[in-house]
């Protein structure tokens, strides 16, 4: 897999400096110990309160340095990608931020982190520092394992400990709150791919139709492989296992974490699915969806829950400095507001005309059969959705054909324009709606079908800006309509096909998505919109 980086050995230090350079001035700083010791700390820290320190391997961004700031971490210690920071690095961070009130170390339950943070804590105590450590082991993927992993639920502990420290609580209070929180967190992750490490060859261990449930945050294999399936089924599995691990019927806070590569639209869908699942009734607060503890570019997400009481709820909802923390919100229903009413337009009663019915149905059926072919063409000359867009419009027209006033040509044209404006979406739907709406008005005035369609074309090109030669549907539609007026439907079909074929030689599009495509990629590829127009006229001519 491909990655953006300069030299592999500098990835982590350069990424941390990028964080520091883009944070508000004065908020964050780093110690002058690069590259061996990588510590990011609060720029405004005066050692007057309990310090909260966490860290671990890089690759989990924005964790851990992204959560350094008022109300959360005082300092974060970073190792290399997926490698624990050294004892010296952790000890250096303790020395840098710990004052008389002491510090709390928050550690995820991995052997390297436990050992390095643990030995650093012991050395710091020898030097006279007051140090406590909490180990987070929130992963429930392997219920029988003696040492569960620490994963995204660790962020709850960051937030709760940071809140109490910011309130000037003593070390015992901060540590007690952190320990209690860690005992009440459960997490479970799922992914459709393993992650890849910059500069290393990547081998995907999952088959195309497989996912992994219960995987860790370092690319280690999951507890089990599952079949690729609807997200509601995946969420149902996760909800059932998480629910079994929850204690009591108390309210919980839910963290929806992107493991790195899930697109925002899919994370929104996942959030909706989770908040519609059996788990939702126990959720009071929601945090996310967002990438908060990632595994580089892993295409997966995790769910973490913590049992709430009044103190934890206050801690999780308090304001903090780090922008990487997504504010908690109370679970709520979707707000739905009424649309603005508009004056009713006179409706035209449905009427049946066998010829018009047969023509419209045949055209729509043929366009549906071309969906994959048009998408394939558009994938080479645009954004790959022309066939799907045309098919959506065709299905909508077919679904409403019984309600069309087919004996009234003007009303039928207007109705089709209305249907397409609602169903098709994108520029194609709007352009065709303009075409049919303007044609309807012209036909009601003149009763000249060819002239009315040309009037629709004129309005469509006026608003859309395309002309013959621009490599759009107009290259087929314009000559077809002119031939229709002069020589009839058969001539129109021939002209439409010739116009569509002519777009193969047009190496530069001047309108539409294809205008962003290079000449080399367009050479020999016909415009899919023009091909759809040609198909329409050919079907119509074949029925006459």
ChimeraX attribute file (.defattr): number of C-alpha atoms within 10 A of each C-alpha:
attribute: neighborCount
match mode: 1-to-1
recipient: residues
	/A:1	13
	/A:2	11
	/A:3	10
	/A:4	8
	/A:5	14
	/A:6	10
	/A:7	10
	/A:8	11
	/A:9	13
	/A:10	12
	/A:11	18
	/A:12	20
	/A:13	19
	/A:14	15
	/A:15	14
	/A:16	19
	/A:17	14
	/A:18	11
	/A:19	17
	/A:20	19
	/A:21	12
	/A:22	9
	/A:23	15
	/A:24	9
	/A:25	10
	/A:26	10
	/A:27	17
	/A:28	24
	/A:29	20
	/A:30	20
	/A:31	13
	/A:32	9
	/A:33	11
	/A:34	10
	/A:35	12
	/A:36	14
	/A:37	23
	/A:38	25
	/A:39	27
	/A:40	27
	/A:41	24
	/A:42	20
	/A:43	16
	/A:44	13
	/A:45	18
	/A:46	11
	/A:47	16
	/A:48	13
	/A:49	23
	/A:50	30
	/A:51	30
	/A:52	33
	/A:53	28
	/A:54	28
	/A:55	26
	/A:56	30
	/A:57	21
	/A:58	28
	/A:59	27
	/A:60	26
	/A:61	21
	/A:62	18
	/A:63	25
	/A:64	26
	/A:65	30
	/A:66	24
	/A:67	28
	/A:68	32
	/A:69	23
	/A:70	19
	/A:71	24
	/A:72	28
	/A:73	32
	/A:74	33
	/A:75	32
	/A:76	26
	/A:77	28
	/A:78	30
	/A:79	23
	/A:80	20
	/A:81	20
	/A:82	18
	/A:83	15
	/A:84	24
	/A:85	25
	/A:86	24
	/A:87	19
	/A:88	16
	/A:89	21
	/A:90	33
	/A:91	20
	/A:92	19
	/A:93	24
	/A:94	27
	/A:95	13
	/A:96	16
	/A:97	22
	/A:98	26
	/A:99	17
	/A:100	14
	/A:101	19
	/A:102	23
	/A:103	30
	/A:104	28
	/A:105	28
	/A:106	30
	/A:107	25
	/A:108	24
	/A:109	21
	/A:110	18
	/A:111	12
	/A:112	17
	/A:113	25
	/A:114	19
	/A:115	16
	/A:116	20
	/A:117	28
	/A:118	19
	/A:119	17
	/A:120	23
	/A:121	24
	/A:122	16
	/A:123	16
	/A:124	19
	/A:125	14
	/A:126	10
	/A:127	10
	/A:128	11
	/A:129	19
	/A:130	20
	/A:131	22
	/A:132	20
	/A:133	20
	/A:134	22
	/A:135	21
	/A:136	28
	/A:137	24
	/A:138	26
	/A:139	28
	/A:140	23
	/A:141	24
	/A:142	16
	/A:143	11
	/A:144	8
	/A:145	9
	/A:146	7
	/A:147	14
	/A:148	18
	/A:149	23
	/A:150	22
	/A:151	28
	/A:152	35
	/A:153	30
	/A:154	28
	/A:155	22
	/A:156	25
	/A:157	29
	/A:158	26
	/A:159	25
	/A:160	25
	/A:161	35
	/A:162	30
	/A:163	27
	/A:164	25
	/A:165	27
	/A:166	20
	/A:167	14
	/A:168	15
	/A:169	16
	/A:170	15
	/A:171	24
	/A:172	15
	/A:173	14
	/A:174	25
	/A:175	26
	/A:176	14
	/A:177	19
	/A:178	27
	/A:179	18
	/A:180	12
	/A:181	23
	/A:182	23
	/A:183	14
	/A:184	19
	/A:185	27
	/A:186	28
	/A:187	28
	/A:188	25
	/A:189	27
	/A:190	27
	/A:191	27
	/A:192	22
	/A:193	20
	/A:194	25
	/A:195	26
	/A:196	20
	/A:197	19
	/A:198	18
	/A:199	16
	/A:200	10
	/A:201	10
	/A:202	13
	/A:203	10
	/A:204	12
	/A:205	12
	/A:206	16
	/A:207	12
	/A:208	11
	/A:209	10
	/A:210	16
	/A:211	23
	/A:212	22
	/A:213	23
	/A:214	22
	/A:215	25
	/A:216	22
	/A:217	25
	/A:218	22
	/A:219	18
	/A:220	11
	/A:221	16
	/A:222	20
	/A:223	17
	/A:224	13
	/A:225	18
	/A:226	17
	/A:227	13
	/A:228	15
	/A:229	11
	/A:230	8
	/A:231	14
	/A:232	16
	/A:233	13
	/A:234	19
	/A:235	22
	/A:236	16
	/A:237	12
	/A:238	23
	/A:239	19
	/A:240	13
	/A:241	16
	/A:242	20
	/A:243	16
	/A:244	9
	/A:245	16
	/A:246	17
	/A:247	12
	/A:248	9
	/A:249	10
	/A:250	13
	/A:251	17
	/A:252	25
	/A:253	25
	/A:254	31
	/A:255	26
	/A:256	27
	/A:257	25
	/A:258	29
	/A:259	27
	/A:260	22
	/A:261	19
	/A:262	21
	/A:263	11
	/A:264	13
	/A:265	9
	/A:266	13
	/A:267	21
	/A:268	16
	/A:269	14
	/A:270	20
	/A:271	20
	/A:272	14
	/A:273	18
	/A:274	22
	/A:275	20
	/A:276	13
	/A:277	17
	/A:278	15
	/A:279	18
	/A:280	17
	/A:281	13
	/A:282	19
	/A:283	21
	/A:284	19
	/A:285	22
	/A:286	22
	/A:287	22
	/A:288	19
	/A:289	23
	/A:290	21
	/A:291	25
	/A:292	26
	/A:293	25
	/A:294	28
	/A:295	28
	/A:296	23
	/A:297	21
	/A:298	22
	/A:299	20
	/A:300	26
	/A:301	26
	/A:302	28
	/A:303	24
	/A:304	26
	/A:305	28
	/A:306	27
	/A:307	23
	/A:308	19
	/A:309	12
	/A:310	7
	/A:311	11
	/A:312	23
	/A:313	18
	/A:314	13
	/A:315	20
	/A:316	24
	/A:317	18
	/A:318	14
	/A:319	17
	/A:320	21
	/A:321	14
	/A:322	19
	/A:323	13
	/A:324	18
	/A:325	22
	/A:326	18
	/A:327	15
	/A:328	19
	/A:329	15
	/A:330	12
	/A:331	17
	/A:332	11
	/A:333	7
	/A:334	6
	/A:335	5
	/A:336	6
	/A:337	6
	/A:338	5
	/A:339	6
	/A:340	5
	/A:341	6
	/A:342	6
	/A:343	5
	/A:344	6
	/A:345	6
	/A:346	6
	/A:347	8
	/A:348	13
	/A:349	12
	/A:350	15
	/A:351	14
	/A:352	15
	/A:353	12
	/A:354	9
	/A:355	12
	/A:356	14
	/A:357	16
	/A:358	12
	/A:359	18
	/A:360	18
	/A:361	16
	/A:362	18
	/A:363	19
	/A:364	22
	/A:365	16
	/A:366	16
	/A:367	25
	/A:368	19
	/A:369	12
	/A:370	19
	/A:371	19
	/A:372	16
	/A:373	15
	/A:374	26
	/A:375	21
	/A:376	18
	/A:377	22
	/A:378	22
	/A:379	15
	/A:380	18
	/A:381	25
	/A:382	20
	/A:383	14
	/A:384	18
	/A:385	19
	/A:386	25
	/A:387	23
	/A:388	19
	/A:389	21
	/A:390	25
	/A:391	23
	/A:392	20
	/A:393	25
	/A:394	24
	/A:395	18
	/A:396	17
	/A:397	23
	/A:398	18
	/A:399	10
	/A:400	12
	/A:401	20
	/A:402	13
	/A:403	16
	/A:404	24
	/A:405	21
	/A:406	23
	/A:407	17
	/A:408	16
	/A:409	17
	/A:410	23
	/A:411	22
	/A:412	23
	/A:413	24
	/A:414	21
	/A:415	24
	/A:416	22
	/A:417	24
	/A:418	19
	/A:419	18
	/A:420	25
	/A:421	21
	/A:422	13
	/A:423	18
	/A:424	22
	/A:425	15
	/A:426	12
	/A:427	14
	/A:428	20
	/A:429	22
	/A:430	20
	/A:431	22
	/A:432	21
	/A:433	25
	/A:434	25
	/A:435	24
	/A:436	27
	/A:437	26
	/A:438	24
	/A:439	29
	/A:440	26
	/A:441	18
	/A:442	20
	/A:443	21
	/A:444	15
	/A:445	11
	/A:446	10
	/A:447	14
	/A:448	14
	/A:449	19
	/A:450	19
	/A:451	18
	/A:452	24
	/A:453	26
	/A:454	23
	/A:455	20
	/A:456	25
	/A:457	22
	/A:458	18
	/A:459	19
	/A:460	23
	/A:461	17
	/A:462	11
	/A:463	11
	/A:464	16
	/A:465	12
	/A:466	19
	/A:467	17
	/A:468	16
	/A:469	17
	/A:470	20
	/A:471	30
	/A:472	27
	/A:473	25
	/A:474	23
	/A:475	29
	/A:476	33
	/A:477	30
	/A:478	22
	/A:479	21
	/A:480	28
	/A:481	26
	/A:482	19
	/A:483	20
	/A:484	22
	/A:485	17
	/A:486	12
	/A:487	11
	/A:488	15
	/A:489	21
	/A:490	18
	/A:491	20
	/A:492	27
	/A:493	28
	/A:494	19
	/A:495	24
	/A:496	32
	/A:497	24
	/A:498	18
	/A:499	29
	/A:500	28
	/A:501	20
	/A:502	19
	/A:503	28
	/A:504	15
	/A:505	13
	/A:506	19
	/A:507	20
	/A:508	20
	/A:509	22
	/A:510	17
	/A:511	16
	/A:512	19
	/A:513	15
	/A:514	23
	/A:515	18
	/A:516	13
	/A:517	17
	/A:518	13
	/A:519	15
	/A:520	9
	/A:521	13
	/A:522	23
	/A:523	16
	/A:524	15
	/A:525	18
	/A:526	25
	/A:527	30
	/A:528	28
	/A:529	24
	/A:530	25
	/A:531	25
	/A:532	25
	/A:533	22
	/A:534	27
	/A:535	21
	/A:536	23
	/A:537	26
	/A:538	20
	/A:539	19
	/A:540	19
	/A:541	17
	/A:542	13
	/A:543	12
	/A:544	9
